[in-house]
Structure formats: structure tokens, C-alpha cells
Amino acid sequence: MCRRRLSCKVAGIARDIASVIESFQPELIFMDVILNGDNGLDICQAIKESSFTKHIKIVMMTASNAFSKVERETYLADYYISKPFDINEIAAMAKQLIGK
């Protein structure tokens, strides 16, 4: 079985997300709904609405599982996962989203 090496980058604060995306060009982003006082859902929506970044898969992570269908459609995330989560679920979902 051939395994592709994965690499990752972390943006510690919301204002660093754009520069990390530009320099790293990720296939998949895991983002919390709340980011140091910023709204991760709004950031997700901005990423998905940009022609330069809309192809990036985004997984929103939250301690609440109360996302409505309207919120899912509004913010355009590819997947939502509630905390606490199982690492095996994360791995399987990531593999499915990026097709690897």
C-alpha cells in the first residue's frame, strides 16, 4: 500500500488564515467555529465564495451539534463535526473529502 506523506500548517489566529492558505495551498482545512473571538463560519463562507479558494474542502468543528440545514447551506462548509470527535472518524472523513 502506497501512503502519501501529509503535511499541515496551523494558523494560530484568524487574521493569519489568508496568508497560510496563500503560501501553503491546502486541500483541506479544519476550522473551529469560534476562533479567538472571530467567527469561523464567516471565514469559511469567505473562503468558499472566493474563486481562488472555493475548491478547498473545509471541515467546521464545534462543541455544538445544533447546525441547521440553513446554516450548513449559508456557510458552505463541506462537513461539520462535533467535539469531542473520534480521530478515526476524522481520518476517514478527510480521506473521503480529498479523495485519497
N, C-alpha and C positions, 0 to 999 in steps of 0.2 A: 504494500500500500504506500503510495506516494503522499507525503504530507507537505503542504506548502507552509513555509515559515510565515507566521503572522507577526506584525509589529503594531504598536499602538502609540498614541500620543495623548496627553492629558492637558486639558485647558482648565486651570485652577479657578479662573473667574470668567464670567460670561463675556466680558469685553475681549478676551483672548481667543474666543472661538473662531472668529473670522480669519485671523492670521494663522491659526493652527490648520484650519480647513485649506486655506490657500497654499501653505507650504507642504502639508502632508498629503493632501488629496485622498481622503479616506473613502472607503467603500461603504462603511457602516459607522454610525455614531450612536453611542449610548448616552442619553442625556436625562438628567433628573428634571422633574417638573419645576422644582424650586432650586434656583442657582444663586446663592448668596444674595437673596433679595430680588433677583431678577426672575422673570417668568420664562421658564424653559419652553413652555408651549408656544409663546410668541416667537422665540428664537427658532424653534422647529419650523413654524409656519414660514418665517422669513427665508430659511434655508430652502424649503420645498418650493417656494414661489420664485426663487431666483433661477434663471435659465442656466446659470453656471454651476449650481449645486443641487438642482432638483433631483438628479439621479442618485444622490447619496441616500442610502437607507438609514432611517432614524428609528431607534427604539427609545421610547419615553419610559422612564422608571419613576414609580411613585409609591408612597405608602398607602395610598387610597386606591380602591378598585372601582370607584364610582364614576368612571368615564362614560358619558352618554354617547350615543351614536352621533349626535350633533357635534360634540367636542372632537370626536375622532375625525369627522369629516372636515371640520373647521381648521384644525391644526395640522392635518395631513401627515401625521406620523405613520410609519409603516407597521408599527407594533407597539403595544403598551404592555408593560409587565409590572405587577405589583410586588412590593417588598413585604416580607422577605421573599427572595426568589431562590430557586434551586440552580446551581451552576450548570447542571446537565441540561436543564431547560433552556438556559441562556445559550449554551453551546449549540444545541440543536436548532434553536430559532435563528441564531446568527448564520449557521450553515445554510439553512433554508433561504434566508433573505439574500445572501450574496451568491448563492448557487454553487458553493464549493464543497 
